[in-house]
Amino acid sequence: MFSTVFGLAISTIRLGRDYAILQVDQAPAHTSSAIRWQEFIIPLFQPPSAPELNPIERLWQLLKKPLKNQLFSSLQTLRDRIQEIFDQLTLEQVISVSSYNFILEALFYAASY
């Protein structure tokens, strides 16, 4: 099911004449043979068990810090608190935890050969 949803999402991306590098982990939904990658999307598969290369993992760390050692009376209270944290994030914070210049440098280096 997840590979179907992921594949559908991939098929709806429109970039015009631009190319995109899409960094994905090796979850079965991302590696399914059912996925038809559009020619302008270049999948960059992370090595297995490499969360340090996954930008979302660093964002989760940032989001979890304010939740540490807190108790919530309900799931909705937790959801509300998470929404508050999201609302307080700045673009600079997201960029700082999700930018991996070394990945881009490695890609440009590899493309030069």
Residue pairs with C-beta under 8 A, 6 or more apart in sequence:
2 27
2 28
2 29
3 28
3 29
3 30
3 32
3 34
3 35
4 34
5 29
6 29
6 30
6 32
6 35
7 32
7 34
7 35
7 36
10 22
10 35
10 36
10 37
10 38
10 41
11 36
11 38
13 20
13 38
13 41
15 40
17 40
18 40
19 40
19 41
19 42
20 40
20 41
20 42
21 42
21 44
21 107
22 41
22 42
22 43
22 44
23 44
23 46
23 53
23 54
23 55
23 103
24 30
24 43
24 44
24 45
24 46
25 45
25 46
25 50
25 54
26 45
26 46
26 47
26 48
30 43
30 45
31 45
37 43
44 103
44 107
46 53
46 54
47 53
51 57
53 100
53 103
55 97
55 98
55 99
55 100
56 98
58 97
58 98
59 94
59 97
59 98
61 97
62 89
62 93
62 97
63 82
63 85
63 86
66 81
66 85
67 78
67 81
67 82
67 85
70 81
72 78
72 81
